[in-house]
Structures are given as structure tokens and as C-alpha cells.
């Protein structure tokens, strides 16, 4: 399990998904250098149609690790 801290934050990539392995603790940033964005729709027309394909579910998670 990775435990990213605020010092790992990439301040160019904001993220509020605390359940992701790449989330930086209490800061709403991603720890990756870059992310892959995609869609699950053939014709995306709403924000909900867009996905972060770099998402990886945090293993051995506790509620404190989410935020």
C-alpha cells in the first residue's frame, strides 16, 4: 500500500477522490506525474461521462486515509 503525503502532491493535478491509491492524504491533489483521462461513452456530453483511467483503488483503506 502506498501512503502519499502532501509532499508527494503534483499541484498541477487536483483530485478529491480519497479512495484512490494516488491521492495525497489531506490535500486534494494527485501524486502522479500525469494522468490518463478517458470516457466510457461513445459520445460524451456530460462531466459524468469522463473518467480518470489512472484511478487505482486504495488497498487496506481506513476512513482516515480517505481525506
C-alpha positions as CSV (number, residue, x, y, z in Angstrom):
1,X,0.0,0.0,0.0
2,X,1.2,3.4,-0.9
3,X,0.7,6.2,1.6
4,X,1.2,9.5,-0.3
5,X,1.6,12.6,1.8
6,X,1.2,16.3,0.9
7,X,4.8,16.5,-0.1
8,X,4.1,14.0,-2.9
9,X,1.4,16.2,-4.4
10,X,1.5,17.2,-8.0
11,X,0.0,20.7,-7.7
12,X,-0.9,20.6,-11.4
13,X,-3.4,17.7,-10.9
14,X,-6.3,18.5,-8.5
15,X,-8.2,15.5,-7.2
16,X,-10.8,14.9,-4.5
17,X,-11.0,11.1,-4.8
18,X,-9.6,9.9,-1.4
19,X,-10.3,6.3,-2.3
20,X,-7.6,6.4,-4.9
21,X,-4.1,5.0,-4.3
22,X,-2.6,8.1,-5.8
23,X,-4.5,10.7,-3.6
24,X,-2.3,12.8,-1.4
25,X,-3.7,12.4,2.1
26,X,-5.4,15.6,3.4
27,X,-4.6,17.6,0.3
28,X,-6.8,17.4,-2.8
29,X,-4.0,16.6,-5.3
30,X,-2.8,13.5,-7.2
31,X,0.7,12.1,-6.6
32,X,1.2,11.0,-10.3
33,X,3.3,13.0,-12.8
34,X,0.5,12.7,-15.3
35,X,-2.9,11.0,-15.5
36,X,-4.9,9.4,-18.3
37,X,-8.4,10.7,-18.9
38,X,-10.9,8.8,-21.0
39,X,-14.6,8.1,-21.4
40,X,-16.9,5.2,-21.2
41,X,-19.4,6.7,-23.7
42,X,-19.3,6.7,-27.5
43,X,-20.5,10.3,-27.5
44,X,-19.7,12.0,-24.2
45,X,-21.8,15.1,-23.5
46,X,-21.6,15.5,-19.7
47,X,-18.9,15.5,-17.0
48,X,-20.1,12.2,-15.7
49,X,-19.1,10.6,-19.0
50,X,-15.4,11.3,-18.3
51,X,-13.2,9.1,-16.2
52,X,-9.7,9.1,-14.7
53,X,-8.3,6.0,-16.1
54,X,-5.3,6.3,-13.8
55,X,-7.6,5.6,-10.8
56,X,-6.4,2.7,-8.6
57,X,-8.4,1.6,-5.6
58,X,-6.5,2.1,-2.3
59,X,-5.9,-1.2,-0.6
60,X,-6.2,-1.7,3.1
61,X,-8.0,1.5,3.4
62,X,-9.4,3.1,6.5
63,X,-11.6,6.2,6.7
64,X,-8.7,8.3,7.9
65,X,-6.8,7.5,4.7
66,X,-9.6,8.9,2.5
67,X,-9.2,12.6,3.5
